[in-house]
Amino acid sequence: MISSMIVAVMVLMLLFLAYMAGFKTLPSDGRIYRVDDFKWYELPIKWFMKLAGWTGYTSPHKYYYFIGVPSVQLKRHENQHGVQMYRDGTLDYHLTYGGEFIKGVFQGKSFRQAYLDIPYEVEARTAEENL
């Protein structure tokens, strides 16, 4: 139970850092910019992606890919997260995302299943298959 709480706190910290990093830089037209390399201040995101086994991550203003060339499905998935942030608001998105994950963990789900059951992830996986 303690390890679940530590991971939950880490997720909330990462989401907060991502929110703060993009708070003043979200373009007014809602476009999300992709970067191929990580800046020194983005290394916690890269570390967390590696730890979590994620190949992509969307902050309020950038796509992060942990792989060389992302697939079309991964681009669609991450783009959908950008749309969600723009649609629902960056703060609401991050609070809901983190809250849903933590709720799943405390319901006894595995980390993987808690992640898969986050409504934003369900929507993003659907977007992978749609044009």
Backbone as a ProteinNet text record, in pm:
[ID]
protein_1_A
[PRIMARY]
MISSMIVAVMVLMLLFLAYMAGFKTLPSDGRIYRVDDFKWYELPIKWFMKLAGWTGYTSPHKYYYFIGVPSVQLKRHENQHGVQMYRDGTLDYHLTYGGEFIKGVFQGKSFRQAYLDIPYEVEARTAEENL
[TERTIARY]
81.5	0	86.7	197.6	285.6	349.2	389.7	449.2	346.7	219.4	114.3	101.8	111.6	101.2	220.9	338.5	458.1	444.2	399.5	380.9	273.9	166.3	59.1	110.9	190.8	248.4	343.3	421.5	512.2	434.3	324.1	242.4	187.9	138.1	85.6	194.3	314.5	425.4	460.8	466.2	497.6	391.5	265.9	159.1	164.8	196.1	208.4	324.7	439.1	555	523.5	456.3	420.4	324	231.6	136.6	209.4	297.5	368.5	462.5	523.4	615	541.7	417	343.4	240.8	231.8	125.1	120.2	233.1	235.3	268.7	286.9	331.9	231.9	111.8	12.2	-30.7	-8.5	-46.2	-196.2	-232.9	-373.2	-458.7	-399	-477	-484.2	-423.3	-435	-339.5	-250.6	-156.5	-59.1	-16.6	78.3	206.9	319.9	446.8	523.2	587.1	658.1	807	875.6	1021	1081.8	1199	1268	1373.3	1417.4	1519.6	1468.2	1528.5	1488.2	1586.4	1533.4	1615.9	1651.8	1749.6	1793.2	1680.1	1592.9	1483.9	1368.5	1375.2	1273.2	1316.1	1434.7	1484.4	1396.2	1330.6	1237.7	1125.3	1080.3	976.7	1032.8	1154	1216.7	1237.5	1283.4	1305.2	1173.9	1068.5	939.3	884.6	900.8	853.7	922.2	1051.9	1126.5	1079.9	1063.4	1017.7	878.6	788.6	650.5	635.1	736.6	727.3	647.4	636.1	561.4	651.1	594.9	669.2	635.7	528.4	490.3	427.2	439.9	381.4	349.2	236.4	196.8	189.4	265	252.9	164.3	135.2	47.9	100	227.6	279.7	376.1	400.7	495.1	453.1	491.8	487.7	628.1	635.7	763.1	755.8	855.1	862.1	990.7	977.3	1093.5	1153.3	1095	1143.4	1183.6	1257.8	1307.7	1199	1125.2	1020.4	887.7	799.7	671.5	580.7	500.3	405.4	290	214.5	96.6	-1.7	-17	-108.7	-64.4	65.6	116.2	96.5	119.6	97.9	-49	-139.3	-282.5	-318.3	-263	-290.5	-247.3	-123.3	-71.2	-141	-174.9	-248.4	-384.1	-447.4	-576.7	-563.6	-452.6	-429.7	-416.5	-351.8	-344.1	-481.8	-565.1	-703	-779.6	-759.4	-828	-787.5	-657.8	-611	-669.7	-672.2	-725.6	-876.2	-945.3	-1091	-1132.6	-1066.7	-1109.1	-1032.8	-927.3	-841.8	-727.1	-610.3	-489.8	-495.6	-538.6	-543.6	-646.6	-766.6	-870.1	-825.1	-760.4	-711.6	-616.1	-516.8	-416	-473.8	-562.9	-624.9	-712.3	-789.3	-875.5	-792.3	-690.3	-604.3	-540	-475.8	-410	-509.2	-622.2	-724.2	-781.8	-806.3	-859.1	-757.9	-629.9	-526.5	-518.7	-513.5	-503.5	-627.6	-744.3	-867.8	-860.9	-811.5	-798.8	-703.6	-590.2	-492.6	-553.2	-623.8	-683.3	-804.5	-857.9	-963.4	-905.2	-771.9	-706.4	-662.1	-673.2	-629.3	-476.7	-420.2	-276.9	-249	-124.3	-89.2	-127.7	-99	-129.5	-279.9	-359.7	-504.3	-561.7	-509	-554.8	-527.2	-410.3	-374.5	-467.7	-490.1	-574.7	-718.8	-766	-904.7	-928.7	-824.3	-842.5	-924	-1035.2	-1120.1	-1044.6	-948.1	-869.5	-788.8	-740.6	-665.9	-758.1	-877.5	-975.1	-1005.8	-1029.6	-1058.2	-939.5	-818.5	-698.9	-675.8	-701.7	-686.9	-789.5	-909	-1010.7	-963.7	-901	-851.7	-739.8	-666.3	-559.2	-613.9	-732.6	-789.8	-872	-910.5	-994.6	-909.8	-952.8	-881.7	-927.2
-118.7	0	126.3	123.3	239.6	264.3	157.7	177.2	235.4	197.3	255.7	404.9	443.2	584.8	662.6	603.9	670.5	692.4	589.6	603	706.6	705.8	803.7	946	967.2	1099.6	1137.2	1042.1	1068.5	1109.3	1041.9	1075.5	1216.6	1250.1	1385.4	1490.7	1461.6	1555.7	1574.7	1465.6	1474.9	1555.9	1528.7	1602.8	1750.8	1781.7	1921.2	1988.6	1920.2	1977.3	2001.7	1905.5	1921.8	2038.5	2050.6	2161.4	2294.6	2304.9	2430.1	2462.2	2360.8	2383.8	2443.4	2407.1	2455.6	2561.9	2605.3	2694.9	2822.4	2885.6	3012.5	2995.9	2872.2	2854.5	2780.2	2751.6	2684.9	2781.6	2746.1	2837.7	2864	2985.5	3023.1	2943	2889.7	2812	2664.4	2626.1	2489.2	2390.5	2435.6	2342.3	2290.7	2167.8	2107.2	2080.8	2121.9	2109.3	1985.9	1919.2	1795.7	1825.5	1763.7	1775.5	1636.2	1629	1500.5	1481.7	1589.2	1577.9	1638.6	1597.1	1644	1749.6	1859.5	1962.7	1916.7	1979	1935.5	1941.3	2041.5	2053.9	1958	1887.2	1788.5	1646.1	1631.7	1498.1	1422.1	1488	1410.4	1344.4	1411	1351.6	1229	1240.6	1127.9	1011.8	1040.7	935.6	866.1	945.1	885.7	804	852.4	776.9	640.9	639.6	514.2	421.6	476.6	398.7	340.2	421.2	378.2	293.3	289.9	212.8	283.6	416.8	492.3	523.8	523.1	562.4	704.3	760.3	896.9	964.5	1096.8	1175.8	1312.8	1368.6	1500.7	1596	1704.4	1812.5	1918.2	2027.4	2127.6	2188.5	2175.6	2239.7	2154.3	2031.6	1947.9	1801.7	1731.8	1585.2	1538.8	1438.6	1375.8	1232.5	1191.4	1052.3	991	873.1	803.4	710.2	710.6	626.2	716.9	662.1	742.5	801.6	715.5	761.3	705.9	791.9	744.1	694.6	596.1	542.8	641.3	620.3	703.3	689.6	567.4	545.6	622.7	621.6	693.8	843.8	894.5	1037.3	1073.1	989.2	1014.3	1011.1	913.5	898.6	1024.1	1067.1	1184	1312	1321.5	1438	1447.5	1333.2	1334.4	1389.4	1357	1414.9	1567.4	1616.2	1760.6	1821.8	1754.9	1801	1802.1	1699.1	1690.4	1806	1837.6	1948	2080.2	2097.8	2222.3	2231.7	2119.4	2115.5	2134.7	2062.6	2060.1	2157.6	2214.5	2301.6	2220.3	2279	2207.7	2162	2249.6	2213.6	2103.7	2119	2016.3	1881.9	1885.4	1761.7	1690.2	1761.4	1698.2	1650.4	1729.2	1686	1562.7	1562.5	1447.2	1324.2	1340.8	1228.9	1165.3	1248.3	1197.9	1139.4	1206	1157.4	1023.4	1005.7	877.8	764.9	796.4	695.2	653.9	751.5	723.5	647.9	687.7	619.1	471.3	444.9	306.4	225.2	285.9	215.6	182.7	278.8	255	162.1	137.4	37.6	-102.6	-112.6	-242.2	-283.4	-194.8	-226.4	-219.2	-293.8	-282.5	-143.9	-100.8	28.4	32.4	-77.3	-84.2	-72.1	-145.6	-142.4	-7.2	51.7	185.4	286.4	274.8	361.8	338.7	212.9	181.8	227.1	233.1	269.4	419.6	500	645.6	685.9	757.2	792.8	864.1	947.3	1013.6	913.2	807.1	704.6	621.6	592.8	519	599.5	729.1	815.9	823.3	831.4	840	710.9	595.7	468.1	457.6	511	513.3	600.8	713.7	806.2	742.9	648.5	581.9	514.7	460.9	382.6	467.3	587.9	674.7	776.8	812.9	915.3	1052.8
0	0	0	73.8	79.6	-56.6	-126.5	-259.1	-355.7	-341.3	-425.5	-399.5	-275.3	-240.8	-295.2	-290	-342.5	-492.1	-564.7	-709.3	-739	-662.8	-683.9	-664.1	-561.7	-537.8	-650.6	-699.2	-811	-935.4	-962.5	-1079	-1065.1	-948.5	-927.9	-943.8	-894.2	-908.9	-1056	-1131.9	-1274	-1347.6	-1319.3	-1385.5	-1350.3	-1224.8	-1184.1	-1256.1	-1264.5	-1334	-1480.7	-1543.5	-1683.8	-1701.9	-1609.7	-1615.6	-1602	-1506.2	-1483.3	-1599.3	-1657.4	-1769.4	-1889	-1907.2	-2022.9	-1993.3	-1870.9	-1829.6	-1912.4	-1934.1	-2005.9	-2153.5	-2200	-2337.1	-2424.9	-2374.1	-2457.7	-2567.2	-2693	-2801	-2799.5	-2837.5	-2832.3	-2929.6	-3035.3	-3131	-3093.8	-2982.7	-2933.6	-2998.2	-3086.1	-3146.8	-3041.7	-3058.3	-2966	-3043.7	-2988.8	-3057.8	-3011.1	-3103.7	-3076.5	-3070.5	-2975.7	-2968	-2974.8	-3031.5	-3042.3	-2933.8	-2876.1	-2771.9	-2643.3	-2535.9	-2404.4	-2356.3	-2308.2	-2246.9	-2105.9	-2044.2	-1910.7	-1809.5	-1820.5	-1724.4	-1751.9	-1866.6	-1899.7	-1864.9	-1810.4	-1777.1	-1678.6	-1579.8	-1494.9	-1574.9	-1680.5	-1765.8	-1837.1	-1891.1	-1959.9	-1862.9	-1742.8	-1642.6	-1609.3	-1589.1	-1554.7	-1670.6	-1793.9	-1910.4	-1916.7	-1893.2	-1896.3	-1784.1	-1664.5	-1550.7	-1574.7	-1630.9	-1653.9	-1779.1	-1864.3	-1987.3	-2096.1	-2084.9	-2184.7	-2304	-2424.2	-2543.7	-2585.8	-2530.1	-2562.4	-2443.3	-2440.1	-2332.3	-2389.2	-2351.7	-2397.9	-2279.8	-2289.6	-2192.4	-2258.3	-2190.7	-2251.8	-2381.2	-2409.3	-2529.8	-2611.5	-2570.6	-2644.6	-2641.7	-2746.1	-2745.1	-2707.7	-2624.5	-2592.7	-2641.7	-2716.6	-2761.2	-2709	-2652.1	-2598.8	-2702.9	-2821.1	-2929.9	-3045.1	-3138.4	-3249.5	-3336.5	-3405.9	-3496	-3446.7	-3399.9	-3348.2	-3460.2	-3429.3	-3526.8	-3544.8	-3650.4	-3675	-3559.2	-3506.9	-3395.3	-3270.8	-3242.5	-3125.6	-3142.8	-3263.5	-3288.8	-3267.8	-3316.7	-3296.8	-3148.9	-3078.3	-2935.6	-2859.5	-2881.6	-2810	-2854.8	-2983.2	-3030.2	-2960.8	-2937.9	-2869.8	-2727.9	-2661.4	-2527.8	-2537	-2642.2	-2662.9	-2683	-2760.2	-2782.2	-2649.7	-2569.4	-2439.9	-2349.1	-2346.1	-2262.5	-2309.1	-2439.8	-2494.5	-2469.4	-2485.1	-2467.6	-2321.6	-2230.5	-2090.5	-2001.8	-2054.3	-1973.7	-1916.8	-1919	-1877.2	-1732	-1644.8	-1503.3	-1478.3	-1533.4	-1515.1	-1570.9	-1686.9	-1748	-1652.7	-1602.3	-1517	-1384.1	-1325.8	-1200.4	-1221.3	-1328.6	-1357.6	-1389.8	-1472.1	-1511.3	-1388	-1308.5	-1187.4	-1088.6	-1072.3	-979.7	-1021.1	-1149.5	-1199.1	-1179.8	-1202.7	-1182.9	-1036.4	-948.5	-804.8	-756.9	-803.7	-766.9	-807.3	-927.8	-973.1	-888.5	-851.9	-768.1	-632.2	-573.7	-442.4	-448.1	-566.7	-584	-597.7	-594.2	-600.7	-740	-836.2	-972.3	-978.6	-1071.5	-1095.5	-1154.1	-1148.6	-1206.7	-1354.2	-1423.2	-1566.9	-1591	-1514.1	-1534.9	-1493.7	-1387.3	-1345.6	-1456.2	-1519.2	-1632	-1750.5	-1784.6	-1900.7	-1882	-1758.4	-1730.2	-1716.8	-1724	-1717.8	-1840.9	-1822.2	-1936.4	-2050.1	-2017.2	-2121.6	-2202.9	-2138	-2211	-2300.6	-2250.8	-2332.3	-2459	-2442.1	-2556.9	-2652.7	-2599	-2682.6	-2760.6	-2697.9	-2769.7	-2882.2	-2860.6	-2966.4	-3081.4	-3050	-3152.9	-3236	-3179.5	-3253.6	-3379.3	-3369.7	-3479.3	-3575.8	-3534.4	-3618.6	-3690.4	-3806.1	-3882.4	-3843.5
[MASK]
+++++++++++++++++++++++++++++++++++++++++++++++++++++++++++++++++++++++++++++++++++++++++++++++++++++++++++++++++++++++++++++++++++

